[in-house]
Amino acid sequence: METELNNKKDKYKYLKITAVICLIAVALSFAGCGKGDSAASTKAPSAHSTTIVKGSENIKPISVSSFFKNVAKNTGIYKMIHTPTPAELAEEKASKEAMELAKEEQAAQSAADLAAHPVKGWQRLIMLAIGFLIVYLAVVKGFEPLLLIPIGFGTILVNIPGAGMGDAPDGMLHIIYNAGVGNEFFPMLIFMGIGAMTDFGPLIANPKTALLGGAAQLGVFATLFGVASMNFIPGIDYNMKQACAIAIIGGADGPTSIYVSGKLAPEMMAVIAVAAYSYMALVPMIQPPIMKLLTSKKERLIKMKQLRPVSKTEKVLFPLLLLVVTILLLPPAAPLIGMLAFGNFIKEVGIVQRLSKTVENELMNIVSILLSLGVGSQMTPEKIMHANSLGIIVLGLVAFCIATMGGLIMAKIMNIFLKEKINPLIGSAGVSAVPMAARVANKVGMSEDPTNFLLMHAMGPNVAGVIGTAIAAGVFISTYGM
């Protein structure tokens, strides 16, 4: 991923490509608006409904007090000291059964919709063109080829007429999706690989950069308000659980987006996964204009002191302490953070190098290929060509932009109080696209001063963003999914 950020001609070319992608998304969405409107009409509440977020009438409303009550009841501390009553066990069982029933009903509804509205040949042709466009952006423009090449090929293969690669039960891409994408298995393995590839040293050496990772989660939570606003647009209809799943896209974390959508909105997992991974890949296009808009040249030239050495003991203890805190305070985030901690621990402990190297290299590569192919296999006309999909694409982009702004603004606020100033560019790395966001922050810094190396400083907020997005996911699941 080596893009010439200094070259204005290339920058404008990237902006044009972005505009083309957005126009294609708009065209695709409105091409299928008729079907989207009919689906929405069956779910929409009456005109006299007072619910702001449509479709949430059957979801228990959450007040400030009930929010904290739900989170408190889902802490590990509470669950360790509290013995569930028969009524609570029955309620939990009924909730799980209702979720499974909802998944089955959604699958049946999707099959019925597809039977009533068969995919037209020209729609598949457009999806094939988009698949080739994705491959072009990866190969020619260098936009995260490790992600976009398999996503593009998955899109092409699943849309080949008569090939049946995405058909149940024996289509290869269908098997891949059901084996690891739809059931959250691959995202867990990806988090284990991220842990094995990540050095938490910069965060340990400069813990205040964790605030930048936390500030970047502003994009996640601000998107909830955007979802409420989008529901006023005809043909777009989201409930609160779907809003939470869409909001996680703002963290630029594909595995977490898949995990949350699987828990709260499995019917939207396909489009959410595609949007999340697309924005991860487009980090070098989306972030630099925002970074330059919100920072002055003087701020971009700030040089930061070399980080202090971090001992091996600190690096070994950090994932364990992170896991213990998660277990005690937010168990719904433990699957993600637990796998991250496991991968990092086997790397830092130093006595199981065969395991750490396997997780970091062979396993990570294999799972990345399968996960990306599975994501691409969901790029079918019936899932992409309607207004709700356009809403997810737009909201995901807004969430990601706000997350980038949140990190930059927090860095500028921190500089008001710090004697040793930090370069605000590293705030943009607070999104959890590891290590793309950190590399982009370093690239923009070097475009101003070739001797200003910000990569290691940016890795602090970058890995904090991974943890922050997982915590946000745990909060959403604690609130609406448990």
Backbone torsions as a table, in degrees:
resi	resn	phi	psi	omega
1	MET	NA	72.6	180.0
2	GLU	-113.7	93.3	178.8
3	THR	-101.9	145.5	-178.8
4	GLU	-83.7	85.5	-177.4
5	LEU	-70.9	-19.0	-179.2
6	ASN	-79.1	-18.2	-173.2
7	ASN	-87.2	111.9	-176.4
8	LYS	-64.1	-37.2	-179.6
9	LYS	-61.4	-43.6	178.2
10	ASP	-65.3	-37.4	-179.1
11	LYS	-61.5	-45.9	179.2
12	TYR	-66.9	-31.9	177.3
13	LYS	-64.7	-41.9	178.3
14	TYR	-63.8	-39.6	179.0
15	LEU	-63.8	-37.8	177.9
16	LYS	-64.1	-42.3	179.3
17	ILE	-62.3	-41.5	177.6
18	THR	-59.8	-44.0	179.9
19	ALA	-62.0	-39.8	179.3
20	VAL	-63.1	-43.2	179.4
21	ILE	-61.1	-43.8	179.7
22	CYS	-63.2	-40.8	179.3
23	LEU	-65.1	-38.7	177.1
24	ILE	-62.7	-42.7	179.4
25	ALA	-61.4	-42.5	179.1
26	VAL	-62.7	-46.2	-178.6
27	ALA	-62.1	-43.4	179.6
28	LEU	-62.5	-42.8	-175.8
29	SER	-67.0	-44.9	-178.4
30	PHE	-75.7	-20.2	175.7
31	ALA	-64.4	-29.6	-179.9
32	GLY	-110.8	19.2	-176.4
33	CYS	-62.4	-29.5	-179.0
34	GLY	-60.5	-45.8	179.3
35	LYS	-69.0	-38.9	179.2
36	GLY	-63.4	-39.9	-179.0
37	ASP	-65.0	-40.4	-179.1
38	SER	-65.9	-37.7	177.8
39	ALA	-67.4	-40.0	-178.4
40	ALA	-67.3	-33.8	-176.5
41	SER	-65.6	-26.0	179.4
42	THR	-78.6	-17.8	-176.4
43	LYS	-104.3	-21.4	-171.2
44	ALA	-68.5	144.4	178.1
45	PRO	-76.6	171.9	178.6
46	SER	-66.7	164.8	-177.4
47	ALA	-65.4	-19.2	-177.2
48	HIS	-93.2	4.2	-179.6
49	SER	-65.4	140.9	178.3
50	THR	-98.8	2.4	179.2
51	THR	-74.2	125.1	-178.5
52	ILE	-70.3	-47.4	179.3
53	VAL	-92.3	106.2	-175.4
54	LYS	-62.4	152.7	178.1
55	GLY	82.7	-1.6	-176.8
56	SER	-101.7	13.6	-176.1
57	GLU	-62.3	-34.4	-178.5
58	ASN	-90.1	1.6	176.7
59	ILE	-96.0	129.2	-176.9
60	LYS	-58.0	124.7	-179.7
61	PRO	-64.4	145.3	-177.0
62	ILE	-114.9	114.0	173.2
63	SER	-91.0	175.4	179.2
64	VAL	-61.0	-44.0	-178.6
65	SER	-67.0	-43.2	-179.8
66	SER	-68.9	-29.5	176.5
67	PHE	-61.0	-51.7	-180.0
68	PHE	-65.6	-32.1	177.8
69	LYS	-66.2	-43.6	178.2
70	ASN	-62.3	-45.5	-179.6
71	VAL	-63.0	-42.0	179.9
72	ALA	-63.0	-40.3	-179.5
73	LYS	-69.7	-19.4	-179.6
74	ASN	-100.0	8.0	174.6
75	THR	-75.2	153.6	177.1
76	GLY	-65.0	-34.0	-179.6
77	ILE	-60.8	-46.9	-179.2
78	TYR	-63.2	-44.1	-176.9
79	LYS	-68.1	-26.1	179.1
80	MET	-76.1	-30.6	-175.9
81	ILE	-101.9	-9.1	-176.0
82	HIS	-109.4	129.7	174.5
83	THR	-94.8	119.7	-176.1
84	PRO	-65.3	141.0	177.7
85	THR	-81.4	161.7	176.4
86	PRO	-55.3	-36.3	179.8
87	ALA	-65.6	-40.6	179.4
88	GLU	-67.1	-40.0	178.0
89	LEU	-64.1	-40.8	179.0
90	ALA	-65.5	-39.5	178.8
91	GLU	-65.2	-41.1	178.7
92	GLU	-64.9	-41.4	178.4
93	LYS	-64.0	-42.8	179.4
94	ALA	-64.1	-37.3	179.0
95	SER	-64.3	-43.3	178.9
96	LYS	-64.9	-41.6	178.9
97	GLU	-64.9	-38.0	178.3
98	ALA	-64.9	-39.2	178.3
99	MET	-64.8	-42.6	179.0
100	GLU	-65.4	-39.5	178.1
101	LEU	-64.0	-40.2	178.9
102	ALA	-62.5	-39.4	177.7
103	LYS	-62.8	-44.7	-179.7
104	GLU	-64.1	-42.2	178.8
105	GLU	-64.4	-38.6	178.9
106	GLN	-65.3	-42.1	178.5
107	ALA	-62.8	-42.2	179.2
108	ALA	-65.4	-40.4	179.0
109	GLN	-64.4	-41.0	179.0
110	SER	-62.9	-41.5	178.7
111	ALA	-64.6	-40.4	179.0
112	ALA	-66.3	-41.8	178.0
113	ASP	-61.9	-41.4	-179.6
114	LEU	-65.9	-37.8	178.6
115	ALA	-67.6	-36.8	-179.0
116	ALA	-77.3	-28.1	-178.0
117	HIS	-129.5	76.7	-178.4
118	PRO	-58.0	148.5	179.3
119	VAL	-69.7	129.5	-179.8
120	LYS	-82.1	152.0	-177.7
121	GLY	-60.2	-39.1	-178.8
122	TRP	-67.0	-27.0	177.7
123	GLN	-69.1	-41.0	176.0
124	ARG	-64.5	-36.3	179.3
125	LEU	-62.7	-41.5	177.9
126	ILE	-64.3	-42.0	179.7
127	MET	-65.4	-36.1	175.5
128	LEU	-62.8	-42.0	179.0
129	ALA	-62.4	-39.5	178.6
130	ILE	-65.5	-39.0	177.0
131	GLY	-59.4	-44.4	178.6
132	PHE	-67.9	-33.1	177.0
133	LEU	-64.7	-40.3	178.2
134	ILE	-62.5	-44.1	178.1
135	VAL	-63.5	-40.2	178.4
136	TYR	-59.9	-47.1	-179.9
137	LEU	-61.7	-35.3	-179.5
138	ALA	-72.4	-44.8	-173.2
139	VAL	-82.4	-48.1	-173.8
140	VAL	-82.9	-41.9	-176.9
141	LYS	-94.6	-10.9	175.9
142	GLY	74.1	25.3	179.9
143	PHE	-82.2	96.0	176.5
144	GLU	40.0	66.3	-177.9
145	PRO	-59.5	-29.9	-179.8
146	LEU	-62.0	-28.5	177.6
147	LEU	-93.0	-49.9	-168.3
148	LEU	-74.6	-31.1	180.0
149	ILE	-62.8	-52.1	177.8
150	PRO	-66.8	-33.2	176.2
151	ILE	-63.3	-44.6	179.0
152	GLY	-61.9	-44.4	179.6
153	PHE	-68.0	-35.4	175.0
154	GLY	-60.8	-40.4	177.9
155	THR	-63.9	-42.8	-179.8
156	ILE	-65.7	-49.2	-173.6
157	LEU	-64.7	-38.4	-176.1
158	VAL	-73.6	-19.8	-177.2
159	ASN	-101.8	6.5	176.4
160	ILE	-71.9	118.5	-177.7
161	PRO	-61.3	128.9	176.2
162	GLY	84.8	-9.9	-178.6
163	ALA	-75.6	-36.2	176.3
164	GLY	68.5	23.9	-176.7
165	MET	-71.4	-19.2	177.6
166	GLY	-105.5	7.3	-176.1
167	ASP	-83.6	143.9	174.2
168	ALA	-80.6	149.2	-0.8
169	PRO	-99.8	-6.8	-167.7
170	ASP	-106.7	-1.9	178.8
171	GLY	-64.4	135.6	-175.0
172	MET	-56.3	-47.6	-177.5
173	LEU	-69.0	-31.8	175.4
174	HIS	-64.7	-41.9	179.1
175	ILE	-63.9	-43.9	179.9
176	ILE	-60.7	-44.7	-177.8
177	TYR	-64.2	-46.3	-178.5
178	ASN	-70.5	-30.0	-176.7
179	ALA	-72.1	-31.4	-173.2
180	GLY	-145.6	-21.6	-177.8
181	VAL	-88.7	-52.1	-177.0
182	GLY	-68.1	-20.9	-179.2
183	ASN	-109.8	14.9	172.6
184	GLU	72.1	7.5	-177.0
185	PHE	-68.6	-49.1	-179.3
186	PHE	-62.7	-42.2	177.1
187	PRO	-57.2	-36.5	178.1
188	MET	-64.4	-42.6	179.1
189	LEU	-66.5	-36.4	177.6
190	ILE	-62.3	-42.9	178.6
191	PHE	-63.7	-36.3	175.7
192	MET	-63.1	-42.4	178.3
193	GLY	-66.4	-39.5	177.1
194	ILE	-60.6	-41.4	178.2
195	GLY	-60.9	-41.0	-179.5
196	ALA	-70.8	-23.8	-179.2
197	MET	-93.0	-11.2	-170.2
198	THR	-98.0	139.3	173.7
199	ASP	-105.6	112.2	178.9
200	PHE	-81.2	1.9	-178.5
201	GLY	-54.1	-47.8	179.9
202	PRO	-59.6	-35.8	178.3
203	LEU	-71.1	-40.2	178.9
204	ILE	-66.8	-40.2	-178.3
205	ALA	-69.6	-30.3	-178.2
206	ASN	-135.5	72.5	-171.3
207	PRO	-63.6	-19.4	179.6
208	LYS	-66.9	-17.9	176.9
209	THR	-69.2	-12.4	174.9
210	ALA	-62.0	-27.9	177.7
211	LEU	-62.5	-32.7	179.0
212	LEU	-68.5	-40.2	176.1
213	GLY	-64.8	-36.9	177.3
214	GLY	-68.2	-40.7	-179.3
215	ALA	-64.4	-31.4	-179.9
216	ALA	-65.9	-19.9	178.2
217	GLN	-72.1	-5.5	174.3
218	LEU	-55.0	-36.7	179.8
219	GLY	-64.0	-33.9	179.8
220	VAL	-66.3	-50.2	-174.2
221	PHE	-78.1	-31.8	178.2
222	ALA	-65.2	-27.6	-178.5
223	THR	-65.4	-25.4	178.2
224	LEU	-58.4	-38.3	177.3
225	PHE	-70.3	-35.1	177.2
226	GLY	-63.8	-36.1	178.4
227	VAL	-63.8	-42.8	178.4
228	ALA	-60.3	-39.4	180.0
229	SER	-69.3	-40.7	-178.7
230	MET	-63.2	-26.4	-178.8
231	ASN	-67.2	-12.5	176.3
232	PHE	-81.7	-8.9	178.8
233	ILE	-85.2	127.3	-180.0
234	PRO	-56.9	135.4	178.1
235	GLY	92.3	-8.0	179.1
236	ILE	-113.6	130.5	-172.9
237	ASP	-152.0	106.0	178.7
238	TYR	-121.2	146.7	169.2
239	ASN	-100.7	179.9	-172.4
240	MET	-67.0	-35.9	178.4
241	LYS	-64.7	-41.8	176.7
242	GLN	-65.2	-36.2	178.5
243	ALA	-61.7	-42.3	178.8
244	CYS	-63.0	-42.0	179.8
245	ALA	-65.0	-40.2	179.0
246	ILE	-67.0	-39.8	-175.1
247	ALA	-61.0	-32.5	-177.8
248	ILE	-62.4	-21.5	177.2
249	ILE	-55.9	-30.8	-179.6
250	GLY	-59.5	-21.6	177.3
251	GLY	-79.8	-3.3	-178.4
252	ALA	53.4	44.0	-177.1
253	ASP	-128.4	100.2	-177.5
254	GLY	-61.0	-51.0	-179.2
255	PRO	-58.7	-41.2	179.5
256	THR	-67.2	-38.2	177.8
257	SER	-60.9	-42.9	178.8
258	ILE	-65.1	-41.8	-178.4
259	TYR	-62.0	-47.8	-177.7
260	VAL	-68.5	-42.1	179.6
261	SER	-64.6	-33.5	176.1
262	GLY	-64.4	-33.2	179.9
263	LYS	-80.9	-38.6	-169.5
264	LEU	-111.6	-33.8	-175.2
265	ALA	-145.5	66.7	-177.2
266	PRO	-60.0	-26.0	-179.5
267	GLU	-68.6	-16.3	-179.0
268	MET	-109.6	6.3	-174.7
269	MET	-58.1	-38.9	-175.6
270	ALA	-60.2	-55.1	-176.4
271	VAL	-68.5	-38.1	179.0
272	ILE	-62.7	-43.4	179.1
273	ALA	-62.6	-44.3	179.5
274	VAL	-62.3	-45.3	-179.4
275	ALA	-63.6	-45.3	-177.4
276	ALA	-61.9	-46.8	-178.4
277	TYR	-70.9	-31.2	177.6
278	SER	-65.1	-44.5	-179.3
279	TYR	-71.0	-31.9	172.9
280	MET	-58.6	-43.8	-178.0
281	ALA	-70.5	-27.0	-176.4
282	LEU	-96.1	15.0	177.1
283	VAL	-51.4	-46.9	-178.2
284	PRO	-67.2	-12.7	177.2
285	MET	-94.5	-41.1	-171.4
286	ILE	-79.6	-42.1	-169.8
287	GLN	-75.6	-44.0	-174.5
288	PRO	-53.9	-44.2	178.3
289	PRO	-60.7	-37.8	178.8
290	ILE	-67.7	-41.3	-179.3
291	MET	-61.6	-43.0	-178.4
292	LYS	-75.3	-27.8	178.7
293	LEU	-69.4	-37.4	-172.6
294	LEU	-98.5	0.7	179.2
295	THR	-128.3	150.5	175.7
296	SER	-90.8	164.7	178.4
297	LYS	-60.7	-38.2	178.8
298	LYS	-60.8	-41.8	179.7
299	GLU	-68.0	-38.3	-178.9
300	ARG	-69.8	-17.4	179.7
301	LEU	-90.9	-2.7	-179.4
302	ILE	-61.1	129.0	176.2
303	LYS	-102.1	136.2	-178.4
304	MET	-105.2	147.0	-178.9
305	LYS	-68.1	153.4	178.3
306	GLN	-61.6	140.3	-178.4
307	LEU	-69.7	149.1	178.6
308	ARG	-68.8	151.9	175.8
309	PRO	-64.7	140.5	178.9
310	VAL	-108.3	129.5	-176.3
311	SER	-73.4	159.7	178.4
312	LYS	-63.8	-36.2	179.2
313	THR	-59.8	-43.2	178.5
314	GLU	-61.8	-42.5	-177.7
315	LYS	-68.5	-33.7	179.6
316	VAL	-73.6	-39.4	-176.5
317	LEU	-75.7	-27.9	-173.6
318	PHE	-58.4	-51.2	-179.6
319	PRO	-63.3	-32.5	178.4
320	LEU	-67.4	-44.6	178.8
321	LEU	-64.9	-39.9	178.0
322	LEU	-60.6	-41.9	180.0
323	LEU	-67.5	-42.4	-179.9
324	VAL	-61.7	-44.5	179.4
325	VAL	-62.2	-40.4	179.2
326	THR	-64.8	-42.7	179.3
327	ILE	-60.8	-41.7	-176.4
328	LEU	-74.9	-35.4	-170.6
329	LEU	-108.5	-33.7	-173.2
330	LEU	-147.6	70.2	-179.6
331	PRO	-56.2	-31.3	178.0
332	PRO	-59.7	-22.3	176.9
333	ALA	-90.6	-5.0	-175.5
334	ALA	-63.2	-36.0	178.1
335	PRO	-57.8	-44.3	179.9
336	LEU	-71.1	-54.9	-176.9
337	ILE	-67.5	-32.9	178.7
338	GLY	-62.8	-43.9	178.3
339	MET	-68.9	-35.6	175.8
340	LEU	-62.4	-45.4	-179.8
341	ALA	-65.3	-40.4	179.6
342	PHE	-61.7	-48.5	-180.0
343	GLY	-61.2	-40.6	-179.9
344	ASN	-70.6	-36.7	-178.4
345	PHE	-65.0	-45.7	-178.5
346	ILE	-67.4	-21.8	175.2
347	LYS	-75.2	-47.6	-172.0
348	GLU	-79.3	-27.6	-176.4
349	VAL	-67.6	-29.5	169.6
350	GLY	81.6	2.4	-177.3
351	ILE	-110.9	-0.2	177.5
352	VAL	-130.8	56.1	-175.7
353	GLN	-63.0	-32.5	177.8
354	ARG	-60.9	-41.5	179.5
355	LEU	-67.7	-46.9	-176.6
356	SER	-64.5	-40.1	179.6
357	LYS	-68.2	-36.6	177.5
358	THR	-64.3	-45.9	-179.6
359	VAL	-64.4	-41.6	-175.7
360	GLU	-71.9	-31.7	-173.5
361	ASN	-112.0	-80.4	-171.4
362	GLU	-60.3	-50.9	-177.3
363	LEU	-65.0	-42.9	-179.6
364	MET	-62.3	-41.7	179.8
365	ASN	-65.6	-45.1	-179.0
366	ILE	-63.1	-47.6	-178.1
367	VAL	-66.2	-37.5	178.4
368	SER	-60.9	-41.6	178.4
369	ILE	-62.8	-49.3	-176.9
370	LEU	-66.2	-42.9	-179.6
371	LEU	-63.6	-43.6	-178.9
372	SER	-67.3	-39.6	174.8
373	LEU	-62.4	-40.4	178.3
374	GLY	-64.1	-39.3	177.0
375	VAL	-65.1	-45.8	179.0
376	GLY	-61.9	-30.8	-178.7
377	SER	-67.1	-14.3	179.0
378	GLN	-89.8	-1.7	179.2
379	MET	-83.1	66.7	178.4
380	THR	-111.3	154.6	-174.8
381	PRO	-56.2	-41.2	-175.6
382	GLU	-67.9	-19.7	179.6
383	LYS	-98.6	-21.0	-174.8
384	ILE	-104.3	-35.4	-169.8
385	MET	-87.6	66.3	169.3
386	HIS	-157.6	168.6	-169.9
387	ALA	-63.8	-36.6	-179.9
388	ASN	-60.1	-36.2	178.4
389	SER	-65.7	-40.6	176.4
390	LEU	-60.4	-42.0	178.5
391	GLY	-60.0	-41.2	179.4
392	ILE	-64.8	-42.5	179.7
393	ILE	-62.5	-45.3	-179.4
394	VAL	-67.0	-47.0	-178.7
395	LEU	-64.8	-37.7	177.9
396	GLY	-62.9	-41.2	178.1
397	LEU	-65.3	-43.7	178.4
398	VAL	-61.9	-44.2	-179.9
399	ALA	-60.3	-42.0	-178.8
400	PHE	-67.0	-40.0	178.4
401	CYS	-65.1	-43.1	179.2
402	ILE	-64.8	-38.4	177.6
403	ALA	-61.1	-43.5	177.0
404	THR	-61.2	-44.9	179.0
405	MET	-62.7	-40.2	-179.4
406	GLY	-58.6	-44.8	178.7
407	GLY	-65.3	-41.9	179.6
408	LEU	-64.3	-45.4	-177.8
409	ILE	-67.1	-39.4	177.5
410	MET	-61.1	-39.7	178.0
411	ALA	-62.6	-40.7	179.1
412	LYS	-67.0	-37.5	177.5
413	ILE	-66.7	-42.4	179.3
414	MET	-61.3	-35.3	-179.2
415	ASN	-65.0	-21.4	177.2
416	ILE	-65.1	-31.2	-174.3
417	PHE	-106.1	-14.0	-176.0
418	LEU	-90.4	139.4	173.4
419	LYS	-74.2	-45.9	176.5
420	GLU	-93.4	106.6	-173.3
421	LYS	-69.1	149.1	173.6
422	ILE	-107.4	149.6	178.6
423	ASN	-74.4	119.4	-176.8
424	PRO	-58.4	-20.5	-178.9
425	LEU	-59.3	-31.0	-178.2
426	ILE	-70.5	-16.6	176.7
427	GLY	-64.8	-29.5	179.4
428	SER	-66.1	-21.1	179.8
429	ALA	-79.6	2.9	178.3
430	GLY	-66.3	-18.7	172.1
431	VAL	-69.7	155.1	-168.9
432	SER	-93.8	27.9	174.7
433	ALA	-81.1	87.3	-176.0
434	VAL	-91.8	134.9	-11.7
435	PRO	-97.4	20.0	-173.1
436	MET	-59.1	-45.9	-176.4
437	ALA	-63.8	-38.7	178.3
438	ALA	-65.6	-39.0	179.6
439	ARG	-67.0	-36.9	178.9
440	VAL	-67.0	-42.5	177.2
441	ALA	-59.1	-42.2	178.3
442	ASN	-65.2	-39.7	-177.9
443	LYS	-65.6	-44.0	179.9
444	VAL	-66.4	-38.6	177.3
445	GLY	-62.8	-41.7	-179.8
446	MET	-71.7	-22.2	176.4
447	SER	-68.0	-24.5	176.3
448	GLU	-88.4	-37.8	-179.5
449	ASP	-147.4	108.0	-176.3
450	PRO	-60.4	-14.9	179.9
451	THR	-96.3	2.4	-176.9
452	ASN	-96.0	97.3	-177.3
453	PHE	-94.7	114.1	-175.3
454	LEU	-111.3	1.8	-170.7
455	LEU	-57.6	-52.3	-177.0
456	MET	-66.4	-36.3	177.2
457	HIS	-65.4	-37.3	-178.7
458	ALA	-73.2	-22.8	179.9
459	MET	-66.9	-25.9	177.8
460	GLY	-60.0	-60.6	176.7
461	PRO	-64.7	-26.4	-179.3
462	ASN	-64.7	-49.1	179.2
463	VAL	-73.1	-28.6	174.2
464	ALA	-64.8	-33.6	177.0
465	GLY	-65.1	-36.7	176.3
466	VAL	-60.2	-47.9	-179.9
467	ILE	-65.4	-41.8	-178.7
468	GLY	-62.5	-41.7	179.1
469	THR	-66.6	-38.3	176.9
470	ALA	-64.4	-37.6	177.6
471	ILE	-66.5	-43.1	177.1
472	ALA	-59.4	-40.2	177.6
473	ALA	-62.2	-42.4	179.0
474	GLY	-63.3	-38.0	178.3
475	VAL	-64.3	-44.4	179.5
476	PHE	-63.0	-42.8	-178.5
477	ILE	-68.1	-39.1	177.0
478	SER	-61.9	-36.4	-175.6
479	THR	-77.8	-44.6	-172.0
480	TYR	-118.2	-14.1	-172.8
481	GLY	-106.5	-8.6	-174.8
482	MET	-106.1	NA	NA
